[in-house]
């Protein structure tokens, strides 16, 4: 069957978001209070309450989404993830101790420790895959839910392998690896009985990546020289282990060098954000613009590096200068940005969309909560 995206027929945005900052604060403030009172345990229910609101304020073709996840599923997912990680680590370390006891070869101890790090890296790398599967399985639109096939462990091993290849090639395979991983996530996803499809070409985004790569090197050289300028006196001043207690000049020089190092790191972070935003926008446009849902929907993106830069810096300033209390405003800006830059061509009839028959996970996002914060929501 030929795709039927009905190009150019879209008269109004298919995706809409009508949430309000005041309503987000009405959810955020109680969440914050209960999370503090429960020493962080309530955060799983806080995430769920926020998602239910955000999903309910997103509309596609005039129909709202629904989030059916539960806070207890996220909490239980973290407990399961902790049990799995601790069990694997204990098993490997005990096996290493037994082999060392039997052979008196210390290499077995180091191998066991190295395997613990490898397993942790693999589980962390696959965490986003399993989190995406959970969120899709708890997302409804017109009573139809999403789903995902594939293995998070396989995804994690591939991501680690691609990381090794990127290191060997001094980062030049990063665009290729990013697209291959995106293909694994997107092509394993579906909504109802319609599958998402993406096929990327690294050559399309490599020029943007190369410009970013060269710009990062150009930024690193002068900042590296500045870092050495401030690091040298620090090394000299602390060569005896500690600063002289009554040497005011030495302490003033130490404070000056620390302020200089802090400024260098801030400049590096700001510079990298400036540089990376334009490649990130190009990557997002390529992935979104080559993604389809069945033969009915063609996605696209109007994201630009400048717009992404404004979003990131604006949200960073809001969250930092409000000590985190500006989170709902930052979330509102991010959601409006997402809907404003996302385009969809074609249409889909819910009555013609079959239900997804894949079994969803019983728990949610445990590995992501264990190894990563998981983003804004």
matplotlib code that plots the C-alpha trace (Angstrom):
import matplotlib.pyplot as plt

x = [0.0, 1.3, 1.7, -1.2, 0.1, -2.1, 0.7, -0.2, -3.7, -3.1, -5.2, -4.6, -2.0, -2.7, -0.8, -2.0, -1.2, -3.4, -1.9, -1.5, 1.3, -1.1, -2.5, 1.0, 1.9, -1.3, 0.3, 3.9, 3.7, 1.8, 4.1, 7.1, 5.7, 4.8, 8.1, 10.0, 7.8, 8.3, 12.1, 11.7, 9.5, 6.5, 8.4, 7.1, 3.5, 4.5, 5.8, 2.6, 0.4, 2.4, 2.3, -1.5, -2.0, 0.5, -0.9, -4.5, -3.6, -2.1, -4.4, -4.0, -6.7, -8.8, -8.7, -6.8, -4.2, -4.5, -1.7, -2.6, 0.6, 0.7, 3.1, 3.4, 4.5, 7.4, 8.3, 8.1, 10.2, 13.0, 12.9, 13.2, 16.0, 17.9, 17.4, 18.6, 21.7, 22.6, 22.0, 24.2, 27.0, 27.0, 27.0, 30.0, 32.0, 31.3, 32.3, 35.5, 36.3, 35.7, 38.0, 40.6, 40.4, 40.8, 43.5, 45.1, 45.1, 44.2, 43.2, 39.8, 39.0, 39.8, 37.8, 34.8, 35.0, 35.4, 32.3, 30.3, 31.1, 30.3, 26.9, 26.1, 27.0, 24.9, 21.9, 22.2, 22.5, 19.3, 17.3, 15.9, 14.7, 12.7, 11.4, 10.1, 8.3, 6.7, 5.5, 4.1, 2.2, 0.6, -0.4, -3.9, -5.5, -9.1, -8.8, -5.8, -2.5, 1.1, 3.6, 7.1, 9.0, 12.7, 15.2, 16.5, 19.6, 20.3, 19.9, 22.3, 24.9, 24.6, 24.9, 28.1, 29.5, 28.8, 30.4, 33.6, 33.5, 33.0, 36.0, 38.2, 37.3, 37.7, 34.0, 33.5, 31.0, 28.7, 26.1, 26.0, 25.7, 23.0, 20.9, 21.3, 20.1, 17.2, 16.2, 16.3, 14.0, 11.6, 11.2, 10.4, 7.6, 4.0, 0.7, -2.3, -1.6, 0.4, 4.2, 6.5, 9.3, 12.5, 15.5, 18.3, 21.4, 24.4, 25.8, 22.9, 23.8, 27.6, 28.5, 26.6, 28.4, 31.8, 31.3, 30.3, 33.3, 35.8, 34.1, 34.4, 38.1, 38.6, 36.8, 38.8, 42.2, 42.0, 40.0, 42.6, 45.3, 43.3, 42.8, 46.5, 47.1, 45.0, 45.9, 49.6, 49.5, 47.1, 49.5, 52.4, 50.4, 49.3, 52.5, 53.0, 49.6, 47.9, 48.2, 50.3, 47.9, 49.1, 50.2, 47.5, 49.1, 49.1, 45.5, 44.5, 46.3, 44.6, 41.2, 41.9, 43.0, 39.8, 37.6, 39.5, 39.0, 35.3, 34.9, 36.7, 34.4, 31.3, 32.6, 33.2, 29.7, 28.1, 30.3, 29.4, 25.7, 26.0, 27.8, 25.9, 22.4, 22.8, 23.8, 21.1, 18.5, 19.8, 19.7, 16.2, 15.0, 16.5, 15.1, 11.6, 11.4, 12.1, 9.7, 6.3, 3.4, 2.1, 1.1, -1.0, 1.3, 4.5, 6.3, 8.5, 10.3, 10.8, 13.4, 16.3, 19.5, 18.7, 15.2, 16.7, 19.4, 16.8, 14.8, 17.7, 19.3, 15.9, 14.9, 18.4, 18.1, 14.6, 15.4, 18.7, 17.6, 14.4, 16.2, 14.0, 10.7, 10.4, 10.2, 6.5, 7.4, 10.3, 8.2, 5.5, 8.1, 9.4, 6.0, 5.0, 8.3, 7.7, 4.2, 5.3, 8.2, 6.6, 4.7, 2.4, 1.1, -1.7, -4.5, -5.6, -9.1, -9.2, -12.0, -9.6, -6.8, -6.6, -5.7, -2.1, -1.8, 1.7, 1.9, 3.1, 5.7, 4.3, 6.6, 8.1, 11.4, 13.3, 16.7, 16.2, 15.3, 18.3, 20.9, 19.4, 16.9, 14.9, 14.3, 11.6, 8.7]
y = [0.0, 3.4, 6.1, 8.5, 11.5, 14.1, 16.6, 20.2, 19.5, 20.3, 23.4, 23.5, 22.1, 18.4, 18.5, 21.1, 21.8, 23.9, 23.5, 26.5, 27.5, 28.1, 24.6, 23.1, 25.0, 23.6, 20.1, 21.0, 22.7, 19.8, 17.3, 19.2, 19.4, 15.7, 14.7, 16.5, 15.1, 11.6, 12.0, 11.6, 8.5, 10.5, 11.6, 8.6, 9.6, 13.2, 12.2, 10.3, 13.3, 15.6, 13.2, 12.7, 16.5, 17.0, 14.0, 15.3, 18.7, 17.4, 16.8, 15.2, 15.7, 17.3, 14.1, 14.2, 11.8, 9.9, 8.6, 5.4, 4.8, 4.6, 5.9, 2.5, 1.0, 3.5, 2.9, -0.9, -0.6, 1.1, -1.6, -4.3, -2.5, -2.2, -5.9, -6.8, -4.6, -5.7, -9.3, -9.2, -7.3, -9.7, -12.7, -11.4, -10.3, -13.6, -15.6, -13.5, -14.1, -17.9, -18.1, -16.1, -18.4, -21.5, -20.2, -17.3, -15.3, -11.7, -11.1, -12.8, -10.0, -7.3, -9.1, -9.3, -5.6, -4.7, -6.9, -5.0, -1.7, -3.2, -4.5, -1.1, 0.7, -1.8, -1.4, 2.4, 2.4, 0.4, 2.3, 4.8, 1.9, 0.3, 3.6, 4.4, 1.0, 1.7, 5.2, 4.0, 1.2, 3.7, 6.2, 6.1, 8.1, 7.4, 4.2, 3.0, 2.4, 2.3, -0.5, -1.6, -4.7, -5.6, -6.0, -3.2, -5.3, -5.8, -2.0, -1.4, -3.7, -2.1, 1.4, 0.4, -1.2, 2.0, 4.0, 2.0, 2.5, 6.3, 6.4, 4.5, 6.9, 10.0, 10.7, 10.7, 7.9, 9.7, 10.7, 7.2, 5.7, 8.2, 7.3, 3.5, 3.8, 6.0, 3.3, 0.7, 2.7, 4.1, 0.9, -1.1, 1.3, 1.2, 2.8, 0.5, -1.9, 0.8, 0.7, 3.7, 3.6, 5.6, 5.2, 7.7, 8.6, 9.8, 11.6, 14.1, 15.3, 14.7, 18.3, 19.8, 17.4, 18.1, 21.9, 21.3, 19.0, 21.6, 24.4, 22.4, 21.9, 25.6, 26.4, 23.8, 25.2, 28.7, 27.5, 24.7, 27.3, 29.4, 26.3, 25.6, 29.3, 29.0, 25.3, 25.9, 28.2, 25.8, 23.0, 25.1, 26.4, 23.0, 21.1, 20.6, 19.2, 22.3, 26.1, 27.9, 28.9, 32.5, 33.3, 35.7, 36.3, 32.5, 32.2, 35.2, 33.7, 30.4, 32.0, 33.9, 30.7, 28.9, 31.7, 31.7, 27.9, 28.2, 30.9, 28.7, 25.8, 28.1, 29.5, 26.0, 24.8, 27.9, 27.6, 23.9, 24.5, 27.2, 24.9, 21.7, 23.2, 23.6, 20.0, 18.8, 20.7, 19.2, 15.7, 16.3, 17.5, 14.6, 11.9, 13.5, 14.3, 10.7, 9.1, 7.8, 6.0, 3.3, 4.7, 7.6, 10.0, 11.8, 13.7, 16.7, 19.3, 23.1, 23.1, 25.5, 25.8, 29.4, 28.4, 25.4, 27.6, 30.1, 27.3, 25.7, 28.9, 30.3, 27.2, 27.0, 30.5, 30.0, 26.9, 28.1, 31.6, 30.3, 27.5, 25.0, 26.7, 27.8, 24.2, 24.5, 27.5, 25.7, 22.7, 24.9, 26.5, 23.0, 21.6, 24.7, 24.5, 20.8, 21.4, 24.5, 22.8, 19.4, 19.0, 16.2, 15.6, 13.2, 12.0, 8.9, 7.5, 6.1, 3.7, 2.1, 1.7, -1.7, -2.1, -2.8, -6.5, -6.3, -6.9, -3.8, -4.1, -4.5, -2.0, 1.2, 3.0, 1.4, 1.4, 5.0, 6.2, 4.3, 5.5, 8.8, 11.5, 10.8, 14.3, 16.9, 14.4]
z = [0.0, -1.0, 1.8, 1.9, 3.8, 2.0, 1.7, 2.1, 3.3, 6.9, 7.6, 11.4, 13.8, 14.4, 17.7, 20.3, 23.9, 26.1, 29.5, 31.9, 34.2, 37.1, 36.8, 36.7, 39.9, 41.5, 40.9, 41.4, 44.9, 46.6, 44.9, 46.3, 49.8, 49.9, 48.3, 51.1, 53.9, 52.6, 52.1, 48.3, 48.2, 46.9, 43.8, 41.9, 42.5, 41.8, 38.3, 37.6, 38.6, 36.4, 33.4, 33.7, 33.5, 30.6, 28.6, 29.1, 27.8, 24.6, 21.7, 18.3, 15.7, 18.5, 20.7, 24.0, 25.2, 28.5, 30.7, 32.7, 34.6, 38.3, 40.9, 42.6, 39.2, 39.1, 42.8, 42.3, 39.2, 41.1, 43.8, 41.1, 39.4, 42.7, 43.4, 39.9, 40.1, 43.6, 42.8, 39.7, 41.5, 44.5, 42.2, 40.2, 43.3, 45.1, 42.0, 41.8, 45.5, 45.1, 42.0, 43.9, 46.9, 44.7, 42.4, 44.4, 41.1, 41.9, 38.3, 39.0, 41.5, 39.0, 36.3, 38.6, 39.4, 35.7, 34.8, 37.5, 35.7, 32.3, 33.5, 35.1, 31.9, 29.8, 32.1, 32.1, 28.3, 27.9, 30.5, 28.0, 25.8, 28.6, 29.8, 26.3, 26.3, 29.6, 28.6, 25.3, 27.0, 29.4, 26.7, 25.3, 22.4, 21.6, 23.7, 21.6, 23.4, 22.2, 22.5, 21.9, 21.0, 21.4, 24.3, 26.4, 27.1, 23.4, 23.0, 25.8, 24.4, 21.0, 22.6, 24.4, 21.2, 19.3, 22.0, 21.6, 17.8, 18.4, 20.7, 18.2, 15.4, 17.7, 17.6, 13.9, 14.0, 16.5, 13.8, 12.4, 15.9, 16.9, 13.9, 14.3, 17.9, 16.9, 14.3, 17.0, 19.3, 16.7, 14.5, 17.7, 18.6, 17.5, 18.3, 18.0, 15.2, 13.2, 13.4, 13.4, 10.8, 10.6, 8.3, 8.7, 6.6, 8.6, 5.5, 5.7, 9.2, 9.1, 7.8, 10.8, 13.1, 11.6, 12.0, 15.7, 16.2, 14.8, 16.7, 20.0, 19.3, 18.6, 21.9, 23.8, 22.9, 24.4, 27.4, 28.0, 28.0, 30.5, 32.7, 32.8, 33.7, 36.8, 37.5, 37.7, 40.8, 42.4, 42.0, 43.3, 46.3, 47.4, 46.6, 50.4, 50.9, 52.4, 52.3, 55.0, 57.8, 58.1, 54.5, 53.4, 50.0, 49.3, 50.3, 48.1, 45.2, 45.8, 45.9, 42.7, 40.9, 42.0, 40.8, 37.5, 37.1, 37.9, 35.3, 32.7, 33.4, 33.1, 29.8, 28.5, 29.4, 27.8, 24.7, 24.3, 24.6, 22.0, 19.6, 20.3, 19.9, 16.1, 15.6, 18.0, 16.0, 12.7, 14.2, 15.5, 12.1, 10.3, 12.7, 13.0, 9.3, 8.3, 10.7, 9.7, 11.4, 9.2, 5.8, 7.2, 9.1, 8.2, 10.9, 10.6, 12.6, 12.3, 15.1, 14.7, 16.6, 17.7, 19.0, 20.9, 22.4, 23.6, 25.2, 27.0, 28.3, 29.2, 31.2, 32.8, 34.0, 35.2, 37.2, 38.6, 39.7, 41.3, 43.0, 41.2, 42.0, 38.3, 37.1, 36.0, 33.9, 32.3, 31.6, 30.0, 27.8, 26.7, 25.9, 23.9, 22.0, 21.2, 19.8, 18.0, 16.2, 15.5, 12.2, 11.1, 7.6, 6.9, 9.1, 10.9, 11.6, 15.1, 14.1, 11.6, 14.1, 15.8, 19.4, 20.3, 21.4, 22.9, 26.7, 28.5, 31.4, 34.9, 36.4, 35.0, 34.4, 37.3, 35.6, 34.3, 37.9, 39.2, 36.7, 35.4, 36.3, 33.1, 31.9, 32.8, 33.1]

ax = plt.figure().add_subplot(projection="3d")
ax.plot(x, y, z, "-o")
ax.set_aspect("equal")
plt.show()
